[in-house]
Amino acid sequence: MLREQAAPIAALSGLDTARLQYWKLSCQAEGSIALVVAGVEIYLPLTGMVDTGEERQRLEKDLAETQSQIERLEKLLASSFAEKAPAAVVQKERDKLAGFQATAEKIRSQLSTLEQ
């Protein structure tokens, strides 16, 4: 399936199709991150391409900002605002909270991948 989709994968990721390589691996290669997409586990080698320390710092900063938004929205929704505001406005804030929670989970997943 991946070979059949090489052109779109390369176009979306900015890669040269001639440089794509496919291996059957039973474990994650050292210095790579793992992604699971549609049941396919994909390993991207980062050695020499990405400063993992810098990437970890960026992700930790993003997580802290996201967590701050989550805490703010949780306080807001636990206050009298939720009782007094129109239902549509309250729902909009709940939707924002759910979005930030999903983002935080994705960032945590990326951080755990970097630590492997």
Order of alpha helices (4+ residues) and beta strands (2+ residues): alpha-beta-beta-alpha-alpha-alpha
